[in-house]
Amino acid sequence: MRSFTVRFVLSFCLLLSFVMATLAQSKAFDTSRMDTSADACEDFFQYANGNWVKNTQIPPAFSRWGTFNTLADNNQNVLHDILENAAKTKAAKGSDLQLIGDLYSSCMDEAAIEKADISPLKPRFAEIDKIANVKQLQTAIANFHKAGAGMFFSFGAGADAKNSNLTIANAGQGGLSLPNKDYYTKDDAKSKETRDKFVEYMTNMFKLAGDDADKAAANAQTVMKIQMRLANASKAPVELRDPDKRYNKMTVEDAQKLTPNFSWTDYMKTRGVPPIKDFNIGQPDFFKELDKILTETNLNDLKTYMRWMILNGSASRLSKRFGDENFNFFGKYLSGTKEQQPRWKRCAQTVDGTLGEALGQEYIKKAFTAEAKKRMNEMIDNLVAAFKVRINGLEWMSDETKKQALIKLAAIKRKIGSPDVLRGYKGLVIDRKSYFDNGQRAAQFQINRNLQDINKPVDKTRMGMTPPTVNASYSPSFNDITFPAGILQPPFFNFAADDAINYGAIVAVIGHEVSHGFDDSGSRYDADGNLKMWWTPEDRKKFEERANCVVEQFNGYEVQPGLHINGKLTLGENIGDLGGLTAAYTAFKKSMEGKPRPANIDGFTPEQRFFLGWAQVWAAKSTPEAERQQVLGDPHSHQRYRVNGPMSNLPQFAEAWGCKVGQKMVSPKPCQIW
């Protein structure tokens, strides 16, 4: 989300390097990326990716650059063509082309956005100004939530964790501007500096909104005090990973006892929530404190906080001066990104995030085939069969628990490419008049549609990602894996590559997602997606001992001096990597049975190429700021350790590369679960 301002020569050099990187990624396997002077048994990430890391610059518009970014950038070029054509097409009102074309056009109309400046927020500020008492304040909170403005807490519909076929209402902690609780509560020098910078940013934004310097500074301090209270009452990222602690279903009457001064009945009536008897409150202690905040805090201070949440949440849809100030803090300071992406990229991302189903249908016409889906299904079949072999071979697990694990494995559903059932956007009005209003109507449309699901059966055909997304996921409540069309492109899924590379890349990624069904969190859900303990107590204890091995291993990895990976925060993803890589290797070896042994390629055995396939998937560079953000809040480990961590646990890796005990890629206490 940055605009290029560098000189022509530098721009040309960077462009050339990006083109070369893209070309390299499109090849089946590129040995020039490797640093063969490194010892594969000491640092495999360096061995597989060292030259690429050395020769690659992070583009100024990014805080991280790697395989995922290269593919996402390629996909964005496809979306760019789609959206430019849609903007020029006079499509029927309400059609996919009309919706995406008009939203994109309104986003690209910078002159209109500049002319509007802050005027779209004035009616919202006026609504806040009119609040005269706590009752009116609570009504205003409900109305702002209805309009898509985040403040104080979150509320929406989702599957009942213990009855996954029923949609219920859920309330959870919220109301912060910094990424999570730890940014407010940690006492190290960098955290204190970040809070100071955040106050500076708020002060600048209040000044842009029309406050004088003294008033702006005072308002920033007011918001900080309220957010500090919210943060102290919130759960930290590690605590939020525990699904049992996030599930606190209670009657509306019992919820009212938590917040005697906040009426849930009035809130839900204003929001238009269907009649309910009970709902889930994710963090009860947070709501106890919120009730106090809403009654103990000066009303004008609460109104200042609300004004801030509206202002900050709208910055990207306002004029350049607001967008730039927002980027200076969240982009430059927090992430280390030097400049915003070109306008068209930001607008393409907006359309994907707002009208992803409509844009996705156009994308798959250009970038996904029935042949690719068929091949993907075959690879998933192979991976699931290998995972079954792994479960059956576990010496530490009893037959009783194995039986339940196999039932769950067999029940895992799959979503590939794009949704089979389309919901459409009937009733949503998108035009070219106002980018801000388009966003407002789209948010209200999605929020209302979400709330109307309450009390209805869960529609498990829905995909949680848009088709162009470069990612994959596992849903514990749906017990399914999702692979959007966006990730099923080279180098993750490459028809030009040999089986070894593809098994090490996309099949291991499939294995990663399947393994999420059996990580420390996903393993608490049964085959039907219900939060239910299906383990024997003895087996669960053994599992947790093995999981703790992974926690301790990753706690020992230092990303920067004094900045260690949080083994508990990243546990689920690390189990996913370990389990996925192990199962994919089993599937790969099974695929070679009864066939002539494949010849070495580029001087590497098939087994070696399997591990090179995984390693090059995670080739990436990050700014120091982005690395810090990742450690503080991202459940994924740093890319170097997504390679070296799981591989150092695998005797299969040591055998393939001839590694010996005592070398860094051979763990002295190897962790193994699945």
C-alpha positions in Angstrom: 0.0 0.0 0.0 2.7 2.4 -0.9 3.4 4.8 -3.8 6.9 4.6 -5.4 9.0 7.8 -4.9 12.5 6.5 -5.6 14.6 7.8 -8.5 14.3 6.3 -11.9 17.6 4.4 -11.8 16.9 2.8 -8.5 13.4 2.0 -9.6 14.7 0.3 -12.7 17.2 -1.8 -10.7 14.6 -2.9 -8.3 12.2 -3.7 -11.1 14.8 -5.8 -12.8 15.5 -7.7 -9.6 11.8 -8.3 -9.0 11.4 -9.6 -12.6 14.3 -11.9 -12.2 13.0 -13.2 -8.9 9.6 -13.8 -10.5 11.2 -15.7 -13.3 13.2 -17.8 -10.9 10.1 -18.6 -8.9 8.3 -19.8 -12.1 11.0 -22.5 -12.8 10.6 -26.0 -11.5 13.6 -25.6 -9.2 16.4 -23.1 -9.3 19.8 -24.2 -8.0 21.2 -20.6 -8.3 19.2 -19.7 -5.2 21.3 -22.1 -3.1 24.4 -21.3 -1.1 26.3 -24.6 -1.5 29.2 -23.2 0.4 27.1 -23.6 3.5 26.8 -26.9 5.3 23.4 -28.5 4.8 23.8 -30.2 8.1 24.4 -27.0 10.0 21.9 -24.5 8.5 19.7 -26.0 5.8 17.8 -22.7 5.3 21.1 -21.0 4.4 22.1 -23.9 2.2 18.8 -24.0 0.2 18.2 -20.2 0.1 21.4 -18.4 0.9 22.2 -16.9 -2.5 18.6 -15.8 -2.9 18.6 -14.1 0.5 22.0 -12.4 -0.3 20.9 -11.1 -3.7 17.3 -10.2 -3.0 16.2 -6.8 -1.7 13.0 -6.3 0.1 10.9 -4.0 -2.2 10.3 -0.6 -0.5 6.5 -1.3 -0.5 6.9 -4.5 1.6 8.0 -5.4 5.1 8.6 -9.0 3.9 9.5 -10.5 0.6 9.5 -14.2 -0.3 7.9 -17.0 -2.1 4.4 -16.1 -0.8 4.9 -12.5 -1.8 6.1 -13.3 -5.3 3.1 -15.5 -6.0 0.7 -12.9 -4.5 2.2 -10.2 -6.7 1.8 -12.4 -9.7 -1.9 -13.0 -8.7 -2.4 -9.2 -8.3 -1.3 -8.7 -11.9 -4.1 -11.0 -12.9 -6.6 -9.2 -10.7 -5.3 -5.8 -12.1 -6.3 -6.9 -15.7 -9.7 -8.2 -14.5 -10.5 -5.0 -12.6 -9.3 -2.6 -15.3 -11.5 -4.5 -17.8 -14.4 -4.5 -15.4 -14.1 -0.8 -14.9 -14.4 -0.2 -18.6 -17.4 -2.6 -19.0 -21.0 -1.4 -18.8 -22.2 -4.5 -17.0 -25.7 -5.2 -15.7 -26.5 -3.6 -12.4 -25.9 -6.1 -9.6 -23.7 -8.4 -11.7 -20.3 -9.4 -10.5 -18.5 -7.3 -13.1 -20.6 -4.2 -12.2 -19.9 -4.6 -8.5 -16.1 -5.1 -8.8 -15.7 -2.6 -11.6 -17.5 0.2 -9.7 -15.8 -0.5 -6.4 -12.4 -0.5 -8.0 -13.2 2.7 -10.0 -14.4 4.5 -6.8 -11.2 3.4 -5.0 -9.1 4.7 -7.9 -10.9 8.0 -8.0 -8.4 9.9 -5.9 -9.7 13.3 -6.9 -13.1 12.5 -5.4 -11.5 11.1 -2.3 -9.4 14.1 -1.8 -12.3 16.4 -2.3 -14.4 14.5 0.3 -11.4 14.6 2.7 -12.8 14.1 6.2 -16.4 15.0 5.4 -17.7 11.3 5.4 -16.8 11.2 9.1 -18.7 14.3 10.1 -22.1 12.6 10.6 -20.4 10.0 12.8 -18.7 12.6 14.9 -22.0 14.4 15.2 -23.6 11.3 16.5 -20.9 11.0 19.1 -21.3 14.6 20.1 -25.0 14.1 20.8 -24.4 11.4 23.4 -25.6 12.8 26.7 -25.6 9.8 29.1 -24.4 6.2 29.4 -27.6 4.8 28.0 -27.2 6.8 24.8 -23.6 5.8 24.8 -24.5 2.1 24.7 -27.0 2.7 21.9 -24.3 4.5 19.9 -21.9 1.6 20.4 -24.5 -0.8 19.0 -25.2 1.5 16.1 -21.5 1.9 15.3 -21.0 -1.9 15.5 -23.9 -2.2 13.1 -22.1 0.0 10.7 -18.9 -1.9 11.0 -16.9 0.4 13.3 -14.9 -1.5 15.8 -14.8 -0.2 19.4 -14.8 -1.6 23.0 -15.6 -5.3 22.0 -16.5 -7.6 19.1 -19.8 -9.3 18.4 -20.8 -11.6 15.6 -22.2 -15.0 14.6 -20.2 -18.3 14.3 -20.5 -22.0 14.8 -21.2 -23.2 18.4 -17.9 -24.8 19.4 -19.7 -27.6 21.1 -22.5 -27.9 18.6 -20.8 -27.2 15.3 -23.9 -27.4 13.2 -25.6 -24.5 15.0 -24.8 -20.8 14.5 -24.8 -18.8 17.7 -23.8 -15.3 18.7 -20.3 -14.6 20.1 -18.9 -11.7 22.0 -15.2 -11.2 22.5 -12.6 -8.7 23.6 -11.6 -5.8 21.4 -11.3 -2.1 21.2 -7.5 -1.8 20.8 -5.5 -0.1 18.0 -2.1 -1.8 18.5 -1.9 -5.4 17.4 -2.5 -7.1 20.8 -2.3 -6.8 24.6 1.4 -7.3 24.7 2.1 -4.1 22.9 0.4 -2.3 25.8 1.8 -4.3 28.8 5.4 -5.2 28.0 7.9 -3.1 29.9 11.0 -3.4 27.6 12.5 -0.3 26.0 11.1 -1.0 22.5 7.6 -1.6 23.8 7.7 1.7 25.7 9.0 3.5 22.6 6.1 1.9 20.6 3.5 3.3 23.0 5.1 6.7 22.8 5.1 6.6 19.0 1.5 5.5 19.1 0.6 8.5 21.2 2.4 10.7 18.7 0.5 9.2 15.9 -2.8 9.7 17.6 -1.9 13.3 18.3 -1.1 13.9 14.7 -4.4 12.3 13.5 -6.4 14.4 15.9 -4.7 17.5 14.6 -5.6 16.5 11.0 -9.2 16.0 12.2 -9.3 19.7 13.3 -8.1 19.7 17.0 -5.6 22.3 18.1 -2.2 21.0 19.2 -3.0 21.0 23.0 -6.4 19.4 22.5 -5.0 16.7 20.2 -2.3 15.8 22.7 -4.8 15.6 25.5 -7.1 13.5 23.4 -4.3 11.1 22.6 -3.5 10.6 26.2 -7.2 10.0 27.0 -7.5 7.3 24.4 -4.3 5.7 25.6 -5.6 5.5 29.2 -8.8 3.8 28.0 -7.0 1.4 25.7 -4.6 0.5 28.5 -7.5 -0.6 30.7 -8.9 -2.6 27.8 -5.6 -4.2 27.2 -4.9 -5.1 30.8 -8.3 -6.9 30.9 -7.6 -8.7 27.6 -6.1 -12.1 27.1 -2.7 -12.3 25.5 -2.1 -14.1 22.1 -0.9 -17.3 23.8 -4.0 -17.4 26.1 -6.3 -16.9 23.1 -5.1 -20.2 21.6 -6.9 -22.3 24.2 -10.4 -23.1 22.7 -11.7 -24.3 26.1 -11.0 -21.0 27.7 -12.6 -19.1 24.7 -15.9 -21.0 25.2 -18.1 -19.6 27.9 -21.7 -20.1 26.7 -24.3 -18.6 29.0 -27.8 -17.3 29.1 -28.5 -13.7 28.3 -29.5 -13.3 32.0 -26.2 -14.7 33.2 -24.3 -12.5 30.8 -26.2 -9.5 32.2 -24.8 -10.4 35.7 -21.3 -9.9 34.2 -22.2 -6.5 33.0 -24.9 -5.1 35.3 -24.5 -1.6 33.7 -24.5 -2.7 30.1 -27.8 -4.0 28.7 -27.3 -7.0 26.4 -31.0 -7.0 25.6 -30.9 -3.4 24.4 -27.7 -3.9 22.5 -29.0 -6.9 20.6 -32.3 -5.2 19.9 -30.5 -2.2 18.4 -28.2 -4.5 16.4 -31.1 -6.5 15.0 -30.0 -9.8 16.5 -32.6 -12.6 16.1 -34.1 -13.6 19.5 -31.7 -15.8 21.5 -31.6 -17.4 24.9 -27.9 -17.8 25.2 -24.6 -16.9 23.5 -20.9 -17.3 24.0 -18.7 -14.7 25.8 -15.1 -15.4 24.9 -13.5 -13.6 27.8 -15.9 -13.0 30.8 -13.3 -11.1 32.8 -12.8 -8.7 30.0 -16.5 -7.8 30.0 -16.5 -7.4 33.8 -13.8 -4.7 33.4 -15.6 -3.2 30.3 -18.7 -2.7 32.4 -16.6 -0.7 34.9 -14.9 1.3 32.2 -18.2 2.3 30.7 -19.5 3.6 34.0 -16.4 4.9 35.8 -14.8 6.8 32.9 -15.8 10.4 32.2 -18.4 10.4 29.4 -16.5 13.0 27.3 -13.4 10.7 27.5 -15.4 7.8 26.3 -16.7 9.9 23.4 -13.1 10.9 22.6 -12.1 7.2 22.4 -15.1 6.5 20.1 -14.1 9.4 17.9 -10.6 8.0 17.7 -11.8 4.5 16.8 -13.9 5.9 13.9 -11.0 8.1 12.7 -8.3 5.4 12.8 -10.5 2.7 11.4 -11.5 4.9 8.4 -8.0 6.3 7.6 -7.4 4.1 4.6 -10.7 5.3 3.0 -10.0 9.0 3.6 -7.9 11.6 1.8 -4.1 11.2 1.4 -3.1 13.1 4.5 -4.9 10.7 6.7 -3.8 7.6 4.8 -0.2 8.8 4.9 -0.2 9.5 8.6 -1.7 6.0 9.2 0.9 4.4 7.0 3.7 6.3 8.7 2.9 4.6 12.0 1.6 1.2 11.1 3.6 0.8 7.9 6.9 2.6 8.4 7.4 2.4 12.2 5.7 -0.8 13.2 6.5 -2.9 10.0 9.6 -1.2 8.6 7.9 -0.7 5.2 9.5 2.3 3.3 6.6 3.3 1.1 3.0 2.5 0.2 2.0 0.1 -2.6 0.7 1.7 -5.8 -2.9 2.8 -5.6 -4.1 0.1 -8.0 -2.7 -2.6 -5.7 -4.4 -1.2 -2.7 -7.6 -1.0 -4.6 -7.3 -4.6 -5.9 -6.8 -5.8 -2.3 -9.9 -3.8 -1.2 -12.0 -5.4 -3.9 -10.8 -8.8 -3.0 -11.5 -8.2 0.7 -14.9 -6.7 0.1 -16.2 -8.6 -2.9 -13.9 -11.6 -2.9 -16.5 -14.1 -4.2 -17.3 -11.9 -7.2 -13.7 -11.1 -8.0 -12.8 -14.7 -7.4 -15.1 -16.1 -10.0 -13.3 -13.9 -12.6 -9.9 -15.0 -11.3 -10.5 -18.7 -11.5 -11.5 -18.3 -15.1 -8.0 -17.2 -15.8 -5.9 -19.0 -13.2 -7.4 -22.3 -12.3 -8.4 -25.4 -14.2 -10.3 -28.6 -13.6 -7.1 -30.5 -14.3 -5.4 -28.7 -11.4 -8.3 -29.4 -9.0 -8.2 -33.1 -10.0 -4.4 -33.3 -9.4 -4.9 -31.5 -6.1 -7.5 -34.0 -5.0 -5.1 -36.9 -5.9 -2.4 -35.4 -3.8 -4.7 -34.9 -0.8 -5.8 -38.5 -1.1 -2.1 -39.6 -1.0 -1.3 -37.3 2.0 -4.4 -38.6 4.0 -3.4 -42.2 3.3 0.1 -41.4 4.5 -1.3 -39.7 7.6 -3.3 -42.8 8.3 -0.2 -44.9 8.1 1.5 -42.5 10.5 -1.3 -42.8 13.1 -1.5 -46.6 12.9 2.2 -46.7 13.5 2.3 -44.5 16.6 3.8 -46.6 19.5 2.8 -44.0 22.1 -0.9 -43.9 21.3 -3.5 -46.5 22.5 -5.8 -48.3 20.1 -8.8 -46.5 21.6 -7.5 -43.0 20.8 -6.1 -44.2 17.4 -9.6 -45.3 16.4 -11.0 -41.8 17.1 -8.1 -40.1 15.4 -8.7 -42.2 12.3 -12.4 -41.4 12.3 -11.5 -37.7 12.4 -8.9 -38.0 9.7 -11.4 -39.8 7.4 -14.0 -37.1 8.1 -11.8 -34.2 7.0 -13.5 -32.4 4.1 -11.8 -30.3 1.5 -12.4 -27.1 -0.4 -10.3 -26.5 -3.4 -10.0 -23.5 -5.7 -13.3 -21.6 -5.0 -16.6 -22.2 -3.3 -18.9 -24.8 -4.8 -22.0 -22.8 -3.6 -22.1 -19.1 -4.2 -23.9 -16.7 -1.9 -23.9 -13.7 -4.2 -24.4 -10.0 -3.2 -28.1 -9.5 -3.9 -29.2 -6.2 -2.4 -25.8 -4.7 -2.1 -25.5 -1.3 -3.8 -22.1 -0.4 -5.2 -21.6 2.6 -7.5 -18.9 5.0 -8.5 -20.0 8.0 -6.5 -18.2 7.5 -3.2 -15.5 5.1 -2.2 -16.2 5.7 1.5 -20.0 5.0 1.1 -19.3 1.9 -0.9 -17.2 0.5 1.9 -19.8 1.5 4.5 -22.6 -0.2 2.6 -20.5 -3.3 2.0 -19.6 -3.6 5.7 -23.2 -3.2 6.7 -24.3 -5.8 4.2 -21.8 -8.4 5.4 -22.5 -7.7 9.1 -26.3 -8.0 8.7 -25.9 -11.2 6.7 -23.7 -12.6 9.4 -26.1 -11.8 12.2 -29.0 -13.3 10.3 -27.3 -16.7 10.4 -27.9 -16.9 14.2 -30.1 -19.8 15.2 -29.7 -21.3 11.8 -27.7 -24.5 10.7 -24.1 -23.7 9.9 -23.4 -23.6 6.2 -20.3 -25.6 5.9 -19.9 -25.1 2.2 -18.6 -21.6 2.7 -14.9 -20.8 2.2 -13.1 -18.6 4.7 -10.7 -17.3 2.1 -11.2 -15.7 -1.3 -10.1 -17.6 -4.4 -7.1 -15.4 -5.2 -5.7 -15.7 -1.7 -2.2 -17.1 -1.4 -2.8 -19.2 1.8 -4.4 -22.4 3.1 -6.3 -23.2 6.2 -7.8 -25.8 8.5 -11.1 -25.1 10.3 -11.6 -27.1 13.5 -15.4 -26.4 13.6 -15.9 -27.5 10.0 -13.1 -30.1 10.2 -12.1 -29.2 6.7 -9.0 -28.0 4.8 -9.1 -25.1 2.3 -6.8 -24.4 -0.6 -7.8 -21.4 -2.6 -6.8 -21.2 -6.3 -4.4 -18.5 -5.4 -1.9 -20.8 -3.7 -2.2 -23.6 -6.3 0.3 -22.0 -8.6 4.1 -22.3 -9.0 6.2 -22.7 -6.9 3.8 -24.3 -4.5 2.0 -26.4 -7.1 4.1 -26.8 -10.2 3.2 -29.2 -13.1 6.7 -28.6 -14.5 8.4 -29.9 -11.3 9.3 -33.5 -10.5 7.3 -35.3 -7.8 10.0 -34.8 -5.2 9.7 -31.0 -5.4 5.9 -31.1 -5.4 5.7 -33.5 -2.5 8.1 -31.3 -0.5 6.2 -28.2 -1.4 2.4 -28.4 -1.9 1.9 -31.9 -0.5 3.8 -30.9 2.7 1.6 -27.8 2.9 -1.4 -30.1 2.6 0.1 -32.1 5.4 0.5 -29.0 7.4 -3.2 -28.2 7.2 -4.3 -31.7 8.0 -1.9 -31.7 11.0 -3.7 -28.7 12.3 -6.6 -31.0 13.0 -4.2 -32.8 15.4 -2.2 -29.9 16.9 -2.5 -28.8 20.5 -5.7 -26.8 19.7 -7.3 -28.6 16.7 -6.9 -31.9 18.4 -9.5 -30.9 21.0 -12.2 -31.0 18.3 -13.8 -34.2 17.2 -14.7 -35.5 13.7 -17.9 -33.5 13.6 -16.1 -30.3 14.6 -17.2 -30.2 18.2 -15.0 -29.1 21.1 -14.9 -32.5 22.8 -12.1 -34.5 24.3 -11.8 -37.7 22.3 -8.5 -38.7 23.9 -7.9 -41.1 26.8 -6.3 -39.2 29.7 -3.1 -41.2 29.4 -2.8 -40.5 25.7 -3.5 -36.8 26.1 -0.7 -36.6 28.7 1.7 -38.3 26.3 0.6 -35.9 23.5 1.2 -32.8 25.7 4.7 -34.1 26.7 5.6 -34.4 23.0 4.1 -31.0 22.3 6.1 -29.5 25.1 9.2 -30.8 23.4 8.3 -28.6 20.4 7.7 -25.6 22.7 11.1 -25.9 24.2 12.8 -26.4 20.9 11.4 -23.2 19.4 11.8 -21.2 22.6 15.5 -21.7 21.9 15.5 -20.0 18.5 16.7 -16.4 18.6 15.4 -14.2 15.7 17.3 -11.1 16.8 19.6 -10.5 19.8 17.3 -11.0 22.8 14.2 -11.7 20.6 13.3 -15.4 20.9 10.4 -17.2 19.2 7.5 -17.9 21.6 7.2 -21.6 21.5 3.7 -21.6 23.1 2.3 -19.0 20.6 3.7 -20.8 17.6 3.1 -24.4 18.8 0.1 -25.1 16.5 2.0 -24.0 13.4 5.1 -25.8 14.4 3.2 -29.0 15.0 1.6 -28.4 11.6 5.0 -28.1 9.9 6.5 -31.1 11.7 3.5 -33.3 11.1 3.0 -32.1 7.6 6.6 -32.6 6.5 6.7 -36.1 8.1 3.4 -37.3 6.5 4.4 -35.8 3.1 7.7 -37.6 3.2 5.9 -40.9 4.0 3.5 -40.2 1.0 6.5 -39.4 -1.2 8.3 -42.6 -0.4 5.0 -44.6 -0.9 4.6 -43.0 -4.4 7.9 -44.4 -5.5 7.1 -48.0 -4.5 6.9 -50.4 -7.5 8.4 -47.9 -9.9 12.0 -47.5 -11.2 13.9 -45.2 -8.9 13.9 -41.6 -10.3 17.2 -40.3 -11.5 19.1 -37.6 -9.6 18.4 -34.1 -10.8 20.9 -31.2 -10.5 23.0 -33.7 -8.6 20.5 -34.3 -5.9 18.7 -37.5 -4.9 14.9 -37.6 -4.9 15.0 -37.5 -1.1 17.2 -34.5 -1.0 15.0 -32.7 -3.5 12.0 -33.3 -1.3 13.6 -31.3 1.5 14.8 -28.7 -0.9 11.2 -28.3 -2.1 10.1 -27.5 1.4 13.0 -25.2 2.1 12.5 -23.0 -0.9 8.8 -22.6 -0.2 9.9 -20.6 2.9 12.5 -18.5 1.3 11.9 -15.0 2.6 13.5 -11.8 4.0 11.9 -9.5 6.6 12.6 -6.1 8.0 13.7 -6.1 11.6 10.5 -4.4 12.5 8.4 -7.0 10.8 10.4 -9.8 12.5 9.5 -8.2 15.9 5.9 -8.0 14.9 5.9 -11.6 13.9 7.4 -12.7 17.2 5.0 -10.7 19.3 1.8 -11.7 17.6 2.1 -14.1 14.7 1.5 -17.8 15.5 3.9 -18.7 12.6 7.6 -19.0 13.3 10.3 -17.1 11.5 11.0 -18.6 8.1 14.5 -19.9 8.9 13.1 -22.0 11.7 10.1 -23.3 9.7 12.8 -25.0 7.7 15.5 -25.9 10.2 13.2 -26.6 13.1 11.1 -29.5 11.8 13.9 -30.9 9.7 16.3 -31.2 12.6 13.8 -33.6 14.2 13.6 -35.9 11.3 15.9 -38.9 10.9 14.8 -39.0 7.3 16.4 -35.7 6.7 19.7 -36.7 8.4 19.8 -39.9 6.3 19.1 -38.0 3.1 21.9 -35.5 3.7 24.3 -37.6 5.7 24.1 -35.5 8.8 25.6 -36.8 12.1 24.8 -36.4 15.7 26.4 -33.2 17.0 25.6 -31.2 13.9 22.9 -28.4 14.3 20.5 -30.1 11.8 20.4 -33.2 14.0 18.5 -32.4 17.2 20.0 -33.9 20.4 16.4 -34.4 21.7 14.3 -34.8 18.5 10.6 -34.0 18.8 8.1 -36.3 17.1 4.4 -36.4 17.4 2.6 -37.6 14.3 
